Amino acid sequence: AATEILLDELVKQGAHRQEMHDVLREKAQEAQVEVRKGNPNPLQHLVAVDEQVTNYLSPGKIAELFHAVNEHIGDAIQECDRILAEMSEELK
């Protein structure tokens, strides 16, 4: 979700869609390696220090867009937790 929002904003700022798609895919793959090792997801940092991205978006704007993703999902995480808790009780 974050990469889609970033890609849309990059294109609005004049970036080439396919080039930025490739950059974001590469950064997402790098981040996934770290997450699989049990480390925190570094995607926001990786994007914010990439010159190809920061030619179009400031690190502050990147942070704002990542924050917007969290707002976009709203209370989905809490709702999933609630449903899982209910299901667990029913299975007991």
C-alpha positions as CSV (number, residue, x, y, z in Angstrom):
1,A,0.0,0.0,0.0
2,A,2.8,2.4,0.9
3,T,4.6,1.9,-2.4
4,E,1.3,2.6,-4.4
5,I,0.8,5.9,-2.6
6,L,4.4,6.8,-3.1
7,L,4.4,5.9,-6.8
8,D,1.3,7.9,-7.4
9,E,2.8,11.0,-5.7
10,L,6.1,10.5,-7.5
11,V,4.3,10.5,-10.9
12,K,2.4,13.6,-9.9
13,Q,5.7,15.3,-9.3
14,G,7.0,14.4,-12.7
15,A,8.8,11.1,-12.2
16,H,8.6,8.3,-14.8
17,R,6.2,5.7,-13.5
18,Q,8.1,2.6,-14.7
19,E,11.4,3.8,-13.4
20,M,10.0,4.6,-10.0
21,H,8.1,1.4,-9.9
22,D,11.4,-0.4,-10.4
23,V,13.1,1.7,-7.7
24,L,10.3,1.0,-5.2
25,R,10.3,-2.7,-6.0
26,E,14.0,-2.9,-5.4
27,K,13.7,-1.1,-2.0
28,A,10.7,-3.3,-1.0
29,Q,12.8,-6.4,-1.8
30,E,15.7,-5.0,0.3
31,A,13.3,-4.3,3.2
32,Q,11.7,-7.8,2.9
33,V,15.2,-9.3,3.5
34,E,15.5,-7.4,6.7
35,V,12.0,-8.2,7.9
36,R,12.6,-11.9,7.3
37,K,15.7,-11.7,9.5
38,G,13.4,-10.4,12.3
39,N,14.5,-6.8,11.9
40,P,12.1,-3.8,11.8
41,N,10.9,-2.9,8.3
42,P,13.4,-0.3,6.9
43,L,11.3,0.5,3.8
44,Q,10.6,4.1,4.7
45,H,14.3,4.8,5.5
46,L,15.5,3.1,2.3
47,V,13.1,5.2,0.2
48,A,13.9,8.4,2.0
49,V,17.7,8.1,1.4
50,D,17.3,7.1,-2.3
51,E,18.4,10.0,-4.5
52,Q,16.1,8.9,-7.4
53,V,13.2,9.3,-5.1
54,T,14.3,12.4,-3.2
55,N,14.8,14.2,-6.5
56,Y,11.0,14.3,-6.5
57,L,9.9,14.0,-2.9
58,S,11.5,15.3,0.3
59,P,12.2,12.9,3.2
60,G,9.4,14.8,5.1
61,K,6.9,14.2,2.3
62,I,7.9,10.5,2.2
63,A,7.3,10.3,6.0
64,E,3.9,12.0,5.5
65,L,2.9,9.5,2.8
66,F,3.9,6.5,5.0
67,H,1.9,8.0,7.8
68,A,-1.1,8.3,5.4
69,V,-0.9,4.6,4.8
70,N,-1.4,4.0,8.5
71,E,-4.4,6.3,8.5
72,H,-5.7,4.6,5.4
73,I,-6.0,1.2,7.1
74,G,-7.8,2.8,10.0
75,D,-8.7,0.3,12.7
76,A,-8.4,-2.8,10.5
77,I,-5.7,-4.3,12.7
78,Q,-7.8,-3.9,15.9
79,E,-10.8,-5.2,14.1
80,C,-8.9,-8.3,12.9
81,D,-7.6,-8.9,16.5
82,R,-11.2,-8.6,17.8
83,I,-12.5,-11.1,15.3
84,L,-9.7,-13.5,16.0
85,A,-10.3,-13.3,19.7
86,E,-14.0,-14.0,19.2
87,M,-13.2,-17.0,16.9
88,S,-10.8,-18.3,19.5
89,E,-13.4,-18.2,22.2
90,E,-15.9,-20.0,20.0
91,L,-13.4,-22.8,19.3
92,K,-12.8,-23.5,23.0
